[in-house]
Amino acid sequence: MLGGAPGLSGRWERLEPRPRAGRMLRQVLHAGLRTSFHALGRFVARHAVFFASTPVLLSILLGASFSRYRVEGDVESLLAPKHSLAKIEGNLVESLFPVNRSKHALYSDLQTPGRYGRVIITARRGSVLDPVHLETILQLHRQIYQMQVTASATTVGSTSFNYSFSYLCLPDDKNVCIVDDIIRAMEEIQSARTSNQSVPILQYPITQLVDGRQAYIGHQLGGVQGWGPGGAVRGHGTGAKGEGVRSAKAVQLTYYLQSRSGLMDRVAGRWEKAFCSELSLFGALHPKLGLYPSTSSSLRTDFQFSSVLARRPLLASLGVCGVLAILCCSMRDCVRSKPWLGMLALLSVALSGLTAAGILNLTGATYNSTYLGIPFVMLGHGLFGSFEMLSSWRRTREDQHVKERVASVFEDVMLRFSGSTMIHLMTLGLAASPLTNMEAVRLFCRSAALAITISYVYMLSFYSSCLVFTGYLETRYRHGCFCRRVPKPDQLDSKPAWYRCLMYTRYQDETQSTNPPHGVGHTHVPNPNLTHVETQTVNSSGVRGHVANSIQTQSPPNTHSTTTVTDPHPQDSHLLLGCVRHCYGDWITNTYVKPFVVLLYLVYISFGLMGFLQVTQGSDPSSLVAMDTATVLYTHTQQRYFSSYSPVIGFYIYESAPYWNDSVQRDLLEYAKGFQRISWLEAYLNYLSDCNQSTSQPRENFTRTLRHSFLREPQFAHFADDIIFAERGQGEEPDVAASRIFLVAKTTENKREEMSVLLDTLRRLSLTSRVRFLIFNPSFVYLDRYATAVSSPLKHSLLAVLFLLGLSSLVVVEPLVSLWLGLTLLSVQFGVLGFMTLWGVEMDCVSVLCLISALGHSADCSGPLLCGFTSGRGESRTRWVRLALERHGIPSLQTLVCYSAALVPVCSVRSNLTRTLFRCLILTAGCSALHTLAFLPTLLTFLPPSKSRDHRPGREGQRQEVECVEMNDSTRVVDQITTV
């Protein structure tokens, strides 16, 4: 149209300076995206029935796939780093010394391969070595040994068989069931007492049995008090090697089972259940003893039990959130009030979750308890979109058609909503990539990314269609809740007061009577960059039109009154809008309040830094299970009585070494110095010294004596399992190809941290040692590089967001939006990480999942506020901060209120996992609220971008030079350009 006016373009160039090419390109892209969303909104409004019914039908069809619902059974694959050096070392150890055969010696309190049943027995009074308690413990051992389980016909052919522990147990080389050495020691003590003989001295932590064999019992006997020099009594766990045990508060028994086939594994699983039942009955009959059982399936069962406990609280969360969403969508005007949209927003989130779950079921995915956080990720994002759309709807002109209003909503909201969705998908998508070394994090982020995508599509289709339907109800003056037509004011005069209050609304004729007279325009500004001057006009045929200037321009300071959106009926506005407009907006931008807000932000950063410096890793899987379960009770009891020593560490020499060399012997003895150890090399060297032989011998003599003398002694015969010989030539003595030594370290209460440090120290030593060795324990798969595996997804997601924001600056009209949003995300993330540490939350996979989702949640809350402020021109900073709070701060506040209320029922779940989930998510909501409603509104009043940079002297008197008059009637649209 402008090109058709001769001489007009030259005059416009003189009035408006030529924009830079970069800014012009961003404006073109921005305008193109807004136009595309405008067309999409019009298309959805024209086919509202289709877009409303299709998501419902699709969700019902996919929801039928829950017959394929499967629960993840391998907890180690979820919570342990997927690729770690410990797993590679474990495979090498397995090829040399099968872990399944040596797990009784390679004890691990965190994870043990295969099937087993374990119980800690504590004495409520006295010692477990007292005659009464000792007899009861041995009686329990005999009952467990004789316990039988029956395999039904559906498991084993057509006949049922009874299986006892003697059939299922893990045998040794003599085909005898492997039992703990403490059982043999206790049987020797009882036998001596029965025959009135001297009771053998039980030493700690390494004792010597009657057959002369040395056995480590540090993880089998706990709460030990030893006899010191001169008969003095030592404290718990202070017994040194060679000192006798005076008393012990706890004993731990382990029963290892075979699981070499599918049948044996199923039978062993039944035996574990019968094991727990037998202990429960035995504990009821003997109240003087405390029994704390644990099996190989306890961790998996208790980890997944959190999902069972959270079912009713999740339903309560949905109900509480629904009530608040209805209240947030309600207002005094019964026609313009849309309470059902709050419930429909939750329905849209529920349908998208059902669809995502159906897709996961059809693709064969498995579920685990970490998925409890996905509904809250969807809820925060979905509520943000719904409240933003409703807020934009209320800013549209009521005399427009519903389709035009929906198109205007899409044009105003969907660009920001799509941007925040992209941030969600970028953070979750990169965390779900193969770069993530933690399987639980990867699976969660993959499922959450799918759910967010479907939620975004359903928000564009289902919720937008519902907005169309409620718009038609508003156009026809029907009650927003009961859908009944509201009588006009003259018909309500004769009704009771409660009925008039319930049916209160404003009719269009009332609105027109309060509008400015002809020639005085009012402005609607869906985008602060565009100044739309709209004037009601009437043509010669009586058809009402409007004057709309769609040319982008900068409003001069003396025209502030013409660009301000005034509400002719403030009493009909939303309650929160009235509070923000008349109270909070003025208060937060007050000059005397700003210093206190800045001081509050400094306090926020200080406490965040304090917590950031105290971050600890949570590698213990028991911290993610439900409370008051067998795993938690067993873990607490073990930490109380068996925390004096570390798990048994296998020191594996996996290459042939010159053991006969004196310097190699000194090196190996030096490596094991400071540990409690079961070492064939140390025992062999002592054996040679006792036989008056030199420890430095030729290879043939050293090996010959080892094979034919040392290993044939009864007390040393068990060392044959720790040495692998390799044949040389015929007639030559074989070499020692590989061997192992068992080490145990003295630990304190921080056992996990000390084990991690010990692992790193010994690995660094192996790189410089002349002897090629490695160390391994099954628990190392959880400890090895756990901090790196947990934190790397968070770092990758944060870098991805910053990269995405850098790219988005090419599309956003004001690039400072990306800068401010990036700083806000970093600040929120820093605060959540620091405060959750101060609240006692460790850095585990669940807390990392919450931190990753916090990036998207904080972008949802603060992004629209920043866009609304930075895109405005021609007003003061304070004015645009207040306007941004009115337009975008209220939807963010409504989202945060509903989101926080939905989290409250979750805190009642007795589970460590949900407790971590609640603390991290509520901190995310609180930090996002502080930034959106306090920190950003204050900082933006005196930090860039500037609002007066486009005003130069001499421009204050300029007026609008071009106006576009659009005449609308039922048959034609006439556009006219007029020079004013």
N, C-alpha and C positions, 0 to 999 in steps of 0.2 A: 504493500500500500504506500510505503514511503517513497519507493522508487517512482511511483506514478505522479507524484507532486513535483512539478518543475521548480527547481531552485531551492527546494526544501532541504535536500541533503547537505548542501554547502552551508546553509545557515545552522544546521544541527551540529556540524563539525566545529563551527566557531563557538558554539555554546558549551560543548562537552569535549574535553580533551581526548585524544585518541588513546584507548587502552593499550597496554602492552600485549604482545602476541601471546605470551604464556597465560596471562589472565584471561584473554579472550578465548583461548582454546579451552580453558577450564570452564568458562561460562557456557560455551557451546556444548561441551560434554554434559555438564550439569543440566542444562535446559533440555538436551535430548533425552536424558534419563527420566527427568520429570514428565516429559511429554509421553514417553513410553508407559510409565506407570499410570498416567492419566487415561490413556487408551485401555490399559489392562483393567483399571477400575470400571470403566464404562462397559467393557465386555463382561466382567463378572456380574455387574448389576443387571445386564440384559438377560443373563442366563442364571439367575440366582437359584432356581429350583435344582438345576443340574449340579451346580457347585455345592449345594447344601446336602444333596442326597448321596452323591458319589462317595465322599469320605465315609459316611455312615455305612454304606453297603460294603465298601472295601474293608473297613475295620471289622465288620461282622464276619466276612469271609476269611480274613486272615486270623481272626481270633479263634476260629475253629481249629487252627493248627496246634493248639495247646496240648493235644494228645501226644505230640512229639517233644514235650517239655522234658529236658534233661538237666541234671545238676552236675556240676563239675566235681569229680571225685579225687583228683590229684591236687592236693593243697600245695605240695612242694613246687609244682610247675607254676602255680599262681604267685606265690609269695617269695620265691627264691629268684635271684637273677638268672635269666635264661642262658646267657653266655658268660661263663666265668671260668677262671683258671682252676677253681676248685673242682668243677665238673670234669675238666680234662684230666686233672690229677686223679680224680676218683675212677675214671675209666682205666687209667694206667695201673692203679692199685688193684682194680678188679681183675685185670689180666694177669697180675702176678700172684696176689693173695686174695682169693674171692672174699668179698666183704660179707656175703651171706654166711660164710662158714666161720668168719672171725669176728662177727659182730658182738659176741659175748665178751671178747677181750677188748674190742674197739668200742668201748661204751660211749654213748652220746646221750646227753639229757635233752637235746633239742629235736633231733631227728634220728631215727634208727631205721635202716632198710628192712623190708619184709614185714611179717606178722609177728606180734608179740603181745604178751600181757604183763603188766607191771603194776606193782602195788607198793606203797609206802606204809609201813606199820609203825605207829607211834604209841608210846606208853603215856597215858594221861598222868600216871604217878609212877615214880621209880624209874627203873631202867629196863630196856627190852631184854637185857641179859639176865635179869632176875629169874629164878627158877620157874615161877608161875608164868610169867610172860613168855619165857623161852619155850616152855612146853606147849603153850597155846599157839605160838607161831609155828612150831614144827607140826602141830596138829593141822593147822591151816594148810601148810605145805603138802601134807599127805592127802588132804581132801582135794586140793587142786590137782595133784598128781593122778588121783583116781577118778576125777570128774570125767564124765562121758557126754558126748553130744550125739544126737541122732540125725543122720542125713535122710531126708524124706525120699520117697520114690521118684519125685519129680527131679531130684538132683542126681541120684545114682541109680540108673536103670529102673527096674521095677521092684527092687527090694530095699528096705531100710537097713542101714548099718550103724553100729555104735562105734564112735571113735573116742579114744582116751588120749591123754597127753603123751603117753609112751609111744603112741603111733604117730602123732602129729609133731612131736618135738624135733628139735634140731640135734642130730647125733654127732658124736665125735668120731675119731678114727676107729675106735673100738665098738662102734654102733651102740653107744650108751648115751642117753639123753644128757645134754649139757645143762647143768644147773649152776647156780651162783656158788662161788667159793665160800660165802658166808654161811650157806646152808651146811656145808661139810664141817666148817668150824663150829657151828652151833651144835651139830650132832656129836662132834667129839667132846664138847663141853658137857652135854647132857649124858653121854655115855660114861664120862669120868665121874660125874656126880652120882649116877646110878650105882656104879661099882665101888663107890667110896674111895676113888683114887684122886690124886692131885689134879686139879683142873688145869689144863694147858693154858699158858699165858697167851692172850689174844693181843697181838701187836697192831699198831695203826700208823700209817695207812697201808703198810705192807706187812703181812703176817706170814708165818711159816706153818704149814699144815703138818699133820703127823707123818705123812709120807716124805717130808723134807722139801716139798715144793713151796716156792714163794708165790703168794697171791696178793694182788692189789684189791683192797676192800674199801678204798676211800669213798667210792660211790655206792657202797652197799651198807655201810654203817655210818650213821649221822648223829650229830649232837654229842660228840665223844668227849669225855673227860678222861685225861690220861694221868698216870702216876709219874710225877717228876722226880728229880733227884732227892733222895732222902725221904721218899714217901709223900712229898708234897703233891697236892692235887692241882693239875693244870685245867685251864678253862676249856670250853667247848671248842672242838676242832683244833686244839693246840698240840695234840699228841705228835711227837716226832718219831722218825723211824727207829724201831727197836724198843719203844716205850710201851708198857702195858696199858690196856684199856680198863679204866675203873668202872665207867658206866657209859651208856649210850641211850639217847632218847628216841632214835628211829632206826629202822632197818628197811632196806629196799630190796625186793625180790623181783626178778625178771624171768619170764618163761618164754623162750624163743620157739617159734613154730615154723614149719616148712610151708612154702607156698610155691612149689615148683610147677604146679599145673593148675588149670582152672578149677578142677574138682577140689584139690587140696586148698586152694585159696578160699573157695566158698565154705568148706568145712571149717577152716581156720577162722573165718569171719564169724561163724556160729559159735565156735569155741570162745571167742573173745566176748560175745554177748553173754554166754553162760558164765564166763569168768567174772564179769561185773555183777551178775545176779548172785553168784555164790558168795562174793565178798560182801554184798549188801546184807544177805541173810546172816552170814557169820558175824558181821559187825553188830547186828541187832542182838545176837546172843552173847556177845562179849563186849559190853560197853566200856570196859577198862582200856580197850585198845581203840585207836583211831585208824581207820582204813581209808586210803586214798588211791583208788585204782586209775590206771591209764592204759589204753591199748593203742594199736597202730591206727585205728579208725576214730579215736576220740577227737583228735584235732579236726578232722574233716567234719565229723558230726556236729561238734560244738561251733565250728566256724559257720556252717550253713544254718545253724539253729537261730542265728540272729534274724534271718529272713522270716522265720516262723514267728518269733516274738514281735516283729515289727508290723505284722499284718493289721491288727486292730489300731495301733497308733497311726498308721498311714491312712486308714479310713477316717480316723478322727481328724487328722491334718487336712484331709480333703474337705470334710464338713466345716471345720473352722474357717478354712480359706474361702469356701463357698459363701458362707455368711458374710464375711468381711468384703468379698468381692461384690456381693449384692448391695451392701451398704455404700460402697465406694461408687457404684454406678447410679445411685439414687439421688434425687434432689426434690425440692419442694413441688415443682411443677410436675403433676402426675403424667402429663403427656410427654414432656421432654425428658422425664426420668426413664432410665432404661435398666431396671434391676436385673432383667433376665439376661442381659448381655454379660454380666459378671458370671452367672452360672454357665452360660454358653461358652465363655472363654475357658472355664475349667473343663467343660465337655470337649472342647476342641483339643485341649492338652491330653485328656484321657483317650480320645480317639487316636491321636497321633502315637501315644504310647502303646496302645493296643496294636496298631498297625506295625510299629517297629518290632514289637515282641513277636508278632506273627511272622514277619520276614526272618527274624533270627531263628525261630523254630524251624522254618522251612529250609533254611541253609545249614541246619545241624549244629547251631551254636549251643553252648552250655551256659548255665546260669550259676552265679555265685553271689555271695552276700554283699560284695562291693557294689552291685547294681542298685542297691537301695538309694544311692545318691542320684541316679539318673532322673527319677521323677522330679526332684527339686531343681535340677538343671533345666528341665523342660518347663517347670512351673514358673521360674523366674523369667525366662525368656518369653514365654507365651503371655504372661500377664503384662509384661512391658509392652508388647505389641498391641494387645487389646486395649489397654488404657490410653496409649498414644492415639490409637484410631478413634476412640470415643471422644477424647479431648479435641482432636481435630474436627470431628463431626459437629461438635457444639460450636465451633468457630465458623462453620459454613453458613451461608445465607439461607434462611428458612424459606424464602420465596422461590428458591431453585427447585428443580425436579430432583427426585431421589437419586436418579442415575447420575446427575451432575454433581450432587453432593458427595456421593461415593467416589466418583472420579477425582474430585478435589481432595478427598481424604487420601486416596492412593498417591496423588501427586505430592501431597504434603508430608506423608508419613513413611511411605514404603522405601524411599531412598535411604533414610536413616535406619529403618528396621532391617533392610537388606545389608547395610554396612555392618551392623552389630551381629547379624547372623553370619556374615563372612568371618568376623573375628572369632566367633564360637567355633566355626568349622575349621578355621586355620589352626587354632590352638589344639582342638581335639584331634584333628586330622594328623598333625605332625606327631602328636603324642601316641597316636595309634599306628604309626609307621614302624617299619623294622628297626629304626634307630632306637626304639625303646627296648630296654633290656629287661623290663619287669612285665611279666605276662598279665598280671592283674590290671596294671595301668593300661596296657595296650588294649585289652578286651573291653575295659570300661569306656575308654575314649572312642573306640570303634563303635560301640553300641550307642553312646551318647551322641556322637556325630550323626548317626543314622536317625536317631530320635529328633534331634534339632532340625534336620533337613525336612523330615515329614511334618514336624510342628510348624515350620515356616510355610510349607505348601498348604497345610490345612488352615493356617491363619489367613492366607490369601484367598482361599476358596470357601471353607465352611464358615468361619467367623465373619468374613466379609458378606457372605450371603445372609447371615443372620442380621447383620447391620442393615442390609437392604430391607429385610422384612420389618424390622423395628422402625425403619424410616418411613415405610408406608403406613404403619400404625400411627406414627407421629403426624404424618400429613393428613390423615383422616380423623385426627383428634380422638384417638382411642387411648384408654388408660394404659400406661406403661406396664402395669402389673397384671390387671384383670382383662385387658384387651377390650373393654367395653367403651362405647362412645361416651365422651364426656359432655354433659349438657352445657349450654351457654349460660353466662352469668345470670341473665334474667330468669332462667328456669331454675337456678339454684337458690334463689332468694327464699323460696318457701320450704327449703330442705333444712334438716337439723344442722347444727354447727359442725358436728363430727363428719357429716356427709359433705358439707361444703369444703372442709379442710382436706378430706380424702380426694375430692374431685377438683381441686384447685388447678387452674391452668390459665394461660393467656391465649386468647384468640387472635387471629391475624389482624382483624380490624382494630383491636386495641394496640397492636404493635405499630400499625400504620399511623394511628392517631398520635403516637409519640415520636414518630420519625421527623426529621427536620423538614421544613417546607421546601418546595421546589426551588432548585437553584443552590441549595446548601447541601453539599455532599458529605457522606460519611465513608470511611475507608475500611476495607477488609484486607488484611495483609497475611495471606497464608505463608508467603515467603518474605522475610524482612528485606531481601534484596530488591523486591518488586514493589512499587507503589501503585496500587490500583485505586484510582479515584473514581468512585461510583456515584452517579447522580440519578435519582429517580426522575424520569421524564415521561410525558404523555404526548403521543403524536395526534395528528388531526383526527384520526378515526377512533380515538379513545383507547388505543392499545398502549399498555404501560411498557416502557423501555428502561434502559439504564445506560449511563455513560460510564465507560470503562477505559481507563488509560492503561495499556499493557506495555508501554515503553519503559525500559529500565532507566531509572534516573536516580539522582541523589537529592534527597529532600533538604532544602536549606533550613537553617536553624529557626527562622522565623515562621516556619510552617509546621511546627510540632503539633499544634492543635488539630491540624487537618489530617495528620497521619495516625492519630491515636485512636485505637479501637475503644469506643465507649459502650458501656452496657446500659441500655435505657431501663432495664429492670434488674438492678443488682440484687434485689431480694429473691429473684428466681435462680441465681447462680448457685453453683455447687458450694457446699459448706466449706470445703478445703480451699476452694478458689477465693471465697470471701476472706478467709483467715490469712491467706498468703497475700492477697491484694491489699488489704487494709491494715494488717498487723505485721506479719512476719517479714514481708518484703521491705517495709520501711525500717524495721528493727535491725535486720542483718546488714543493711547498707548504711546504718547510722555511723557517723564519724567516730563516736565514742565507743561503739561496739567492736569496730574493726581491730583495734590493738589487742583486745581480749581474744578474738578469734585467731589472730596470728600467734599469740602466745599459746593458745590451745593446740595449734598445729605444731609448734615447737615441742610441746610436751608429748604430743602424739609421736613425733619422730624420735624423741629421746627414749620413750618406753619401747618403741619398735626396735631401735638399735640395741637396747638392753636385752630384749628377747632374742634378737638375731645373733648376738654373740654367744648365746647359751643353747643354740639348737643342738639337739641330740638325735641320733638315729635310733629307730625302734625296729631292730631286726628279729625280735622275739615274736613268733607267730601267735603265741598264746595271748598277746595283747590285742588281738583282733577277734577274739571269740566272745561268746555270750558269757555274762557273769553267772556265778553260782552254778557253774558246770563242772564236770569232772576234770577237765583240762585246767581250769583256773585254780581249783582247790589243790590239785596235784602240783601245779607249778609253784604256788605259794608255799606249800609244805616243803618242796624240794629246795627252794631258795632259803628257807629257814634253817634246814638241817644239813643240806648237802652243798652249800656254797663255798666251802673251804678249799675245794680242789676243782680244777678244770676237768672237762671231759678228757678221756684218754686219747692222746695224740699219737698217731702212728708215724714213726720216723722211718721212711723207706729209702734204702740205698738201692737204686734200681739199675746200677751198672756194676760190673765186676770191679772190685777194689782190692788193693794189696793189704788185706787185713793183718797179715803177718809182719807188716812194716811197723816199726816202733813209732814213727812220726804220725802215721795214719791212725794208729791206736790212740795216741795222745789227742789228736784232733777230734776223734769221735767221742772220747771221754770228756773232752772240754765242751763239746756241743751239748752233751747231756748233763753237764754240771748244773746244779741248782734245781733240777727236776727230781721228782719221785719217778723212778724208772724200773721197768722190767726189761733187762737187757741181756740177751744171750752172750754178747761180746764181753760185757763186764763179768758175767758169771763164768765165762770160759777162761778169761784171764786170771780170775781168782782161783779157778780150778787148777790151772797150770802152776800158779804160785804155791798152792797147797801141795802139789805133787813135786815141788822143787824143780820145776822145769822153767826154762826161759820163755818169756812171752814173745820174744823176737826170734822166730825160727824160720827155716826155709819153708817155702810154700808147701812142698809135699808133706813134710812133718807136721806143719800146722794143720793142714786139712785132714791128714790121716788120724791124728789124735782127736780132732773135732768129731769125725764121723764114727770112729770105732771105739772111742773111750768115753768122751764127754756125753754125747747124745744117747748112749746106752745106759747111763746112770738113771735110776728111776726118778730122782728129783729134778733131773734136767731133760728128761725125754720130751717134755712138752715144747721145748725150744725147737724141735724138729719142724714144727709148723711155721717157724719164723725164718727159715733158711731155705734157699733154692740152690741146688747144685747143678752145674752144667758139666756134662761129660767132655773130656778132652780126647786124647788118643787112647788106644788100647794099652792097658798096663799103666796108665798115668792116673794120678789122683785128680778128681774133678775140681773145678773151680767153684767158689761161692759166687754165683751169678747175681743174686739179689738177696737182701735180708731186710729185716725190720726190727725196730726197737720201739717199745711203748713208753711214752713220757707223760707225766702228769704235773701240772704247774700249780703252785699255791696261789690262790686267788682271794679276792675280797668280795664285797657286795656288788661291785661293778664288774661282774663276771663277763658280760658280753663285750664291753669295751676293752677289757684286758685281753680277752681272747683275740679280738681283732688286731690289737697292737702286737700281740705275740705272733700272730700269723704273718703280719708284714715283716717283722724282725727276722724270723727264721727264713722267710723267702729271700730277703736281701742277703742273708748269710749263705744261702745255697748258691747264689750267683758267683760268689768269690771263693767257695770252698773247693779243695782239690777232689773231694769225694762228692759225686753227683747224688744228691738226695732230694726228697720232697717230703712234705708233711701233709697228713690228711686225717680228717675226722668227718663223718657224715654231716655234722652241724656246720662245717665250713661253707657248704653250698648256700647257706643263708647269710653268713657273715662276710663272704668274699665280695669286696667292692660293692657292698650294699648301699652305702651312701651315694656312690656315683650312679648306680643303677636307679636309685630312687629320684635323685635330683636332676638327672639329665633330661627326662621328659619336660620338667618344669622350665629348665633353661632353654630347651629347644622351642617350646611353645611361646615363651616370652620373646625370644629373638624373632620368631615368626610373626608375632603381633606387631613388633616394631617395624619389621620389614613391610608388612601389609599397610601399616599406617604411612610409611614413606611413599609407597606406591599410590595410596589413596589421595595423597596431596596433589597428584596430577589431575584428579577428578573434582575434588572439593574446591569451591570457589575461593575459600580462604584457607591457605595451607597451614595457618597457625592452629586450625582445629586439630590436625594430626599431631602437632607438637604438644599441645595442651593435653590431648587424650592420652598420648604416650606417657607423659609425665604423671598423669592421674593414675593410669594403670600401674606404673611402677610404685607410686606412693601407696596405693591400696594393697598391692602385693606385699610390699615391705611391712606394712602395718599388720596385715593378717598373719604373716610368718612370725613376726616378733611377738604379738599378743598371744598367739596360740602356744608358743613356747612358754611364755609366762603362765599360761593356764594349765600347763602340764601335759601338753600334746607333743608327742615325739614325731620325728620325721619318718613316717612309714608310708606305705602305698596309699592308704586311705586319705591321709592328710595331703599328700601330693595331688591326689585326684581333686580334692576340694580347692587347692591352690590353682590348679589348671582351670577349673570351672570359674574361679573368681575373676579371671581375666575377662571372660565374656560377660559376667554379671556386672562388673564395674563399668564396662563399656556400655551396657544397656542403660545404666542409670545416669552416667555423666555425659555420654555422647550427645544426646539431644540438647541438653543444656548448653554445651559448648557450641554446638552448631547454631542454636538460636541466638547466642550472644555475638559470636564472631561474624555472622553474616549480616548483622544490622548496621545501618549507616544513618547518619544525620541526627543521632540522639546522643545524650550523655551516657557515660558508662553506667551510672547508677540506674538510669531509666531502662537501659537494655538488660541489665541484670534482673531488675524487677519483672520486666516483660518475659524474660526467659524462664524465671521461676514460675510465673503464672501459667505459661504454656507447657513447659516441659518438666518443671520441678514437681508439679502436682501428680502427673502420671508416675513419675519415679517414686514419689512418696507413697502413692497407693500401692505400687508394686512391692515396695519394701515392707509396708505394713502387712499385706496379705502373706508375703513370703516368710516374714519373721513369725507370724502367728501360726503358719503351717509347720514351722520347725518345733514349736513348743511341745506338741505331743510326742515327738521323737525322743526328747530328753528323758521320758519316763521309761524307755526300753532298757531293760537290764542287760546291756551289751557294751563291751568295750568299743566295738566297731561303730555302733550308732552314737555312742558318747563322743568319739572323735569326730564323727560326721556332724553332729549337732554343734559342737564347739567351733569347728572351722567354718561352717556355713553361717552361723549366727554372727561370727566375727566378720565374715565377708559382707553380710548385710549391714552391720553397724559401720564398718569402715567406708562402704559405698555411700551410706546415708550421710556420714560426716562430710565427705568430699562433695557430694552433690548439693547438699542443703546448707553447708556452712563454709567450708574452706574455699571452694571455687567461687561462690557468689562474692566472697570478701576479696579474694586475690584478684579477681577480674576487674575490680573497680579501680585498681591502680597499676596493673601490669598490662603489657600488650595483649591484644591489638588495640590500637588507638581508634577512637570514634570520630575524631575531628580532622583527620589527615586529608580528607577530600574537600575541605572548605578553605578557600583562599579569599583574601580581601577583594571586595568588589563583586562577590557572588551572592551576597545576602539579599540583594534586591532582585535577583533573577526570579522569573516566574515560569510556570509550565508553559511551553511554547506550542505543544501539539496535544490535542485531545482527540480520542477516537470515540465517536458516538455510535453505539450499537442499538438499533431499533428492532425490538422483537415483537412479533405477533404470531398468530397461529399458522400463518401461511408463508411468511418470508422473513428473512433477516437482512437488514440494510446496514452497511458500514459506511460511515462518512468521516472524512478527515477535514477538520476545520482549524484554521489558524485563529488563535485567540489574541 
